[in-house]
Amino acid sequence: MRVYHFMRYKWWFLGTISAVTVFAFVAVFVVGLNFGIDFKGGGRMQVGLNRPASVDVVRSAAVKAGVKDPVVQSLGSSSGSSQFKSFLITAHSMSQAQADQLKQSLGQTSGVDAKTTSFSLVGGSFSRQTTDRALIAIAIAIVAIIGYLSLRFEFKFAIPAIVALIHDVGLTLGIYAVTNRVVTTATVAAILTILGYSVHDTIIVFDRIRENTHFMKRETYSDMVDRSISQTMIRSINTTICLLLPLLAILFFGGLTLKDFAFALTIGTLTGTYSSFFVASPLVVLWKEREPRYHKRVVAAAAAAAGGGQVEVAMSTAPAKAAAVSGSRAQSAPEEDSGATPRPAKPRVSQKPKKGKTSKRPVSKTGKRPSR
C-alpha cells in the first residue's frame, strides 16, 4: 500500500481552518442569514397556476398586493427554463387579505388552481420556540459527541473532532448566507445530519490511528496518521460518492423542502470528508506530538534526516547509557590495539573446599602418598 505523507503539509491544512473561520464569521455576522418564517414568523402561501409564469411576474404581483419583501421560490418547471406553474411565497408580514388579493391578481393573468393553493400563518411564539429547540438540539449533539469520543478514545481526540464539526457547519452556513438561501427547519435537520456523518467519518480515521499505535513503535505520530489516512481514504471516498448520488438527484429533481435539505447535506458531506482527514487529523498530530514519548520520536527522526539516516538509539536512563558505552569500549579495545599482545586469561580457582572425607596422611617429597 502506498502511504501519502499528508502531515508534512499540516500547517497548510490548518491554514484552511482559519480561512473558513474568517469566511463563516463574515458571511454569517456581516452578510447575515436569511431566516425563514419558521424562525421569525410570517405568512406562507403556496400557489398553483394553470398557465406557467416567471418568478419575476409572481414577485411583482405580490408587491402590488402589499406584501413587503416577498421571497418567491419555484416548486416545479414547465415548458421553459424560466416558466413555472407552482410557487412558494413567504414574507414576514403577510396577512390573509394580502394573500387573497395576490390570488385574485394571479388568477387574472395565469389562472389559479384552487386545489394546490394554500395559505398559513406562523406566529412569533412558534418561531422563538423553533429557534430555541434548534439550538438546544445542536448543543446536546455536540456535548454527546465530546463525551462519547472522550470515553471511547481520549479527550485529545474529542476536541479536534469538534473543531472539524465547527468547520463543516460554519462553511455550510457561510455558503447559505452568501447565496441568500432561506434557513428553514429542513436546514436544521440537515445540520444535525452533517454532525452525525462528519463524526462517523472522523471516528473511522481515529480508530485506525489507535490500532496503528500498537504496531508502529518507532515511527513518529505523523507517520502513523499518514498510514491511517492512506488505509481509510478509499473507503471514505467511496462512501461519500455513494451518498452524493441520491443527494444530487434530490437537489435537481426534488421539491423545495427536499432541495433545501439536500443542498445543505451536499455541502456538509463534502466538507465532512475533507475535515476528517485534513482538519481533525492534523490537530491530533500537533497535540499528541507534544507528549514526551512521541516527541522523542520526532527528535530521533530529525536527527536521522540530518545525519544521513544513522541515529543512535536513546537509552531510558543515564546509568544504562554509561554501562552500554563502557561495555562497547571493553569489547572493541583488543581489536583497536593490534600491536599489543593480549594477556592470557587466568583460570579462576574456586576457594570453596570440596565436600567429603580427606586423607590426613603426609605427602612425600615425590608428591605421592605412602601406601598402607
C-alpha positions in Angstrom: 0.0 0.0 0.0 1.3 3.4 -0.9 1.4 5.9 2.0 0.9 9.6 1.2 2.7 11.9 3.6 -0.2 14.4 4.1 1.1 15.5 7.6 4.1 17.2 6.0 1.6 19.9 5.0 -0.4 20.0 8.2 0.2 23.7 8.7 -1.2 24.4 5.2 -4.3 22.3 6.1 -4.7 24.2 9.4 -4.5 27.4 7.5 -7.7 26.4 5.7 -9.4 26.3 9.1 -8.5 29.9 9.7 -9.7 30.8 6.2 -13.0 29.0 6.7 -13.5 30.6 10.1 -13.0 34.1 8.7 -15.3 33.3 5.8 -18.0 31.9 8.0 -17.8 34.8 10.5 -18.0 37.5 7.8 -20.8 35.7 5.9 -23.0 34.9 9.0 -22.5 38.1 11.0 -21.8 40.7 8.3 -23.9 39.4 5.3 -26.4 37.7 7.6 -28.5 34.6 7.3 -31.9 34.7 5.6 -34.1 33.0 8.3 -37.4 31.7 7.1 -40.7 32.3 8.7 -40.2 29.3 10.9 -37.7 31.3 12.9 -39.1 34.8 12.5 -42.8 34.3 11.9 -44.9 35.5 9.0 -47.0 34.1 6.2 -46.5 31.3 3.8 -48.6 30.9 0.6 -48.3 28.1 -2.0 -49.8 28.9 -5.4 -50.6 26.6 -8.3 -51.1 28.2 -11.7 -52.9 26.9 -14.7 -50.5 28.6 -17.1 -46.8 28.9 -16.4 -45.3 32.2 -15.3 -41.9 33.5 -14.3 -40.7 34.3 -10.8 -40.5 38.0 -11.5 -44.2 38.1 -12.5 -45.3 36.4 -9.3 -43.0 38.7 -7.2 -44.4 41.8 -8.9 -47.9 40.6 -8.2 -47.1 40.0 -4.5 -45.6 43.5 -4.2 -48.7 45.1 -5.8 -50.8 43.2 -3.3 -49.0 44.9 -0.5 -46.6 42.1 0.6 -43.3 43.6 1.9 -40.1 41.9 0.8 -41.7 38.7 -0.5 -39.5 35.6 -1.1 -40.7 33.8 -4.2 -39.4 30.3 -4.9 -40.4 28.0 -7.8 -41.5 24.5 -7.0 -41.5 22.9 -10.4 -40.6 23.7 -14.0 -42.9 23.7 -17.0 -42.3 24.3 -20.7 -39.5 26.8 -20.4 -36.4 27.1 -18.2 -37.8 30.3 -16.5 -41.5 29.3 -16.6 -43.2 27.5 -13.7 -46.6 26.5 -12.6 -46.1 26.2 -8.8 -44.6 28.8 -6.4 -44.0 29.2 -2.7 -44.3 32.8 -1.4 -43.1 33.7 2.1 -42.9 37.0 3.9 -42.5 38.2 7.4 -45.6 40.4 7.1 -48.3 38.8 5.0 -51.9 38.8 6.0 -54.9 36.8 4.8 -56.3 39.8 2.9 -53.0 40.3 1.1 -52.9 36.6 0.2 -56.5 36.8 -1.2 -55.6 39.9 -3.3 -52.5 38.1 -4.6 -54.5 35.1 -5.5 -57.0 37.2 -7.4 -54.2 39.1 -9.3 -52.5 35.8 -10.4 -55.9 34.4 -11.3 -56.5 37.2 -13.8 -53.1 36.7 -15.5 -52.3 33.0 -15.3 -55.2 31.3 -13.6 -55.0 29.8 -10.1 -55.5 26.1 -9.3 -57.5 26.1 -6.1 -56.6 22.5 -5.2 -52.8 23.4 -5.0 -53.2 26.8 -3.4 -53.0 27.3 0.4 -52.0 29.9 3.0 -50.8 29.6 6.5 -49.5 32.0 9.3 -46.6 31.3 11.7 -46.7 33.3 14.9 -43.8 34.8 16.8 -44.0 32.5 19.8 -43.8 29.4 17.5 -40.8 30.9 15.7 -39.0 31.5 19.0 -39.8 28.0 20.2 -38.4 26.6 16.9 -35.2 28.6 17.3 -34.7 27.5 20.9 -35.3 23.9 20.1 -32.9 24.0 17.2 -30.1 25.5 19.3 -30.8 23.0 22.1 -30.7 20.1 19.7 -27.3 21.2 18.3 -25.8 21.8 21.7 -26.9 18.4 23.0 -25.5 16.7 19.9 -22.1 18.5 20.4 -21.9 17.6 24.1 -22.8 14.0 23.5 -20.2 13.7 20.8 -17.5 15.2 23.1 -18.5 12.7 25.9 -18.5 9.7 23.6 -15.2 10.4 22.0 -13.6 11.2 25.3 -14.8 7.9 26.7 -14.1 5.8 23.6 -10.8 7.3 22.7 -9.4 10.2 24.8 -10.1 13.9 25.3 -7.3 14.8 22.9 -9.3 13.2 20.1 -12.6 14.8 21.1 -11.6 18.5 20.7 -10.2 18.1 17.1 -13.4 16.3 16.2 -15.5 19.2 17.5 -13.3 21.7 15.6 -13.9 19.6 12.4 -17.7 19.8 13.1 -17.5 23.6 13.6 -15.5 23.8 10.3 -18.3 21.8 8.5 -21.2 23.7 10.0 -19.6 27.1 9.6 -18.8 26.5 5.9 -22.4 25.3 5.3 -23.9 28.4 7.0 -21.5 30.7 5.2 -22.5 29.4 1.8 -26.2 29.7 2.9 -25.5 33.4 3.8 -23.6 34.2 0.6 -26.2 32.5 -1.7 -29.1 34.1 0.3 -30.8 30.8 0.7 -33.6 30.6 3.3 -32.7 28.9 6.5 -35.6 26.6 7.4 -36.3 23.7 9.7 -35.0 21.4 7.0 -31.7 23.3 7.2 -31.5 22.5 10.9 -32.3 18.8 10.2 -29.5 18.8 7.6 -27.0 20.4 10.0 -27.7 17.7 12.6 -27.3 15.0 9.9 -24.0 16.7 8.9 -22.8 16.4 12.6 -23.5 12.7 12.6 -21.9 12.0 9.2 -18.8 14.0 9.9 -18.2 12.4 13.3 -18.7 9.0 11.7 -16.1 9.7 9.1 -13.7 11.1 11.8 -14.1 8.1 14.1 -13.1 5.7 11.3 -9.7 7.6 10.9 -9.2 7.9 14.7 -9.9 4.2 15.2 -7.3 3.2 12.6 -4.8 5.6 14.3 -5.4 3.9 17.6 -4.8 0.5 16.0 -1.6 1.5 14.4 -0.1 2.8 17.6 0.2 -0.8 18.8 2.1 -1.9 15.7 4.2 1.2 14.9 6.5 1.5 17.9 9.3 3.7 16.4 7.5 5.8 13.8 6.5 9.3 14.5 2.9 10.2 15.2 2.7 11.9 11.8 3.8 8.7 10.1 1.1 6.8 11.9 -1.6 9.3 10.9 -0.4 9.2 7.3 -0.6 5.5 7.2 -4.1 5.6 8.8 -5.4 8.1 6.3 -4.0 6.1 3.4 -5.7 3.0 4.7 -9.1 4.6 5.1 -9.2 7.2 2.4 -10.5 5.0 -0.4 -13.3 3.7 1.8 -14.3 7.2 2.8 -14.3 8.5 -0.8 -16.4 5.5 -1.9 -18.9 6.2 0.9 -19.0 9.9 0.0 -19.7 9.2 -3.7 -22.5 6.7 -2.9 -24.1 9.3 -0.6 -23.7 12.2 -3.1 -25.6 10.3 -5.9 -29.0 10.4 -4.2 -28.4 13.8 -2.7 -27.7 15.3 -6.2 -30.8 13.5 -7.5 -32.9 15.2 -4.8 -31.2 18.5 -5.4 -32.0 18.6 -9.1 -35.4 16.8 -9.2 -36.9 17.1 -5.7 -39.3 19.5 -4.2 -38.5 22.8 -2.4 -38.2 21.4 1.1 -36.2 18.4 -0.1 -33.9 20.7 -2.1 -33.1 22.8 0.9 -32.2 19.6 2.9 -30.2 18.2 0.0 -28.3 21.4 -0.6 -27.1 21.7 3.0 -26.3 18.0 3.2 -24.3 18.0 0.0 -22.1 20.7 1.3 -21.8 19.0 4.7 -20.9 15.7 3.1 -18.0 17.1 1.1 -16.7 19.2 3.9 -17.1 16.3 6.4 -14.9 14.1 4.3 -12.3 16.8 3.9 -12.3 17.8 7.6 -11.9 14.2 8.9 -8.5 13.9 7.0 -7.2 17.4 6.9 -8.7 19.2 9.9 -9.1 16.7 12.7 -6.1 14.6 12.0 -3.5 17.5 11.8 -4.9 18.8 15.1 -4.4 15.4 16.7 -0.8 15.2 15.4 0.1 18.6 16.8 -1.4 17.8 20.2 0.0 14.2 20.5 3.5 15.0 19.3 3.9 17.3 22.4 3.8 14.2 24.6 7.3 13.0 25.7 7.1 9.5 24.1 6.2 10.9 20.7 8.3 14.0 21.0 11.4 11.7 21.3 10.5 10.0 18.0 10.2 13.4 16.3 13.7 14.3 17.6 15.1 11.0 16.5 13.6 11.3 13.1 15.0 14.9 12.7 18.5 13.6 13.8 18.2 10.7 11.3 17.4 13.2 8.5 20.3 15.4 9.5 22.8 12.5 9.9 22.1 10.6 6.8 19.8 8.1 8.4 22.0 6.8 11.2 20.6 7.5 14.6 21.9 6.4 18.0 19.2 4.7 20.0 18.5 6.7 23.1 18.5 4.8 26.4 15.9 5.4 29.0 18.3 6.2 31.9 21.7 7.7 32.2 23.3 4.7 34.0 22.2 2.4 31.2 23.9 4.7 28.7 27.1 4.7 30.7 27.1 0.9 31.0 26.4 0.4 27.3 29.3 2.8 26.4 31.8 1.2 28.8 30.8 -2.3 27.6 31.3 -1.4 24.0 34.7 0.1 24.7 35.8 -3.0 26.6 34.8 -5.3 23.7 36.4 -3.1 21.0 39.7 -2.4 22.8 41.6 -5.6 21.7 40.6 -5.1 18.1 41.7 -1.5 18.0 45.1 -2.1 19.7 46.5 -4.7 17.3 50.2 -4.1 18.3 49.7 -5.2 21.9 50.0 -8.9 22.9 46.8 -9.9 24.7 47.4 -11.4 28.2 46.3 -14.9 28.7 43.3 -15.2 30.8 44.0 -16.8 34.2 41.7 -19.6 35.2 39.5 -18.9 38.1 40.1 -21.2 41.0 37.3 -21.9 43.4 38.2 -21.3 47.0 35.4 -23.4 48.3 36.6 -26.6 49.9 35.3 -29.9 48.4 32.8 -31.9 50.3 33.6 -35.3 51.6 36.4 -37.0 53.6 40.0 -36.1 53.0 43.1 -38.1 53.9 45.4 -36.7 56.6 48.4 -38.8 55.6 51.5 -36.7 54.9 52.7 -36.3 51.4 56.1 -37.4 50.4 58.6 -35.3 48.6 57.9 -37.2 45.3 54.3 -36.0 45.6 52.9 -39.5 46.3 51.2 -40.6 49.4 52.8 -43.6 51.1 50.9 -46.8 50.7 49.5 -48.6 53.7 
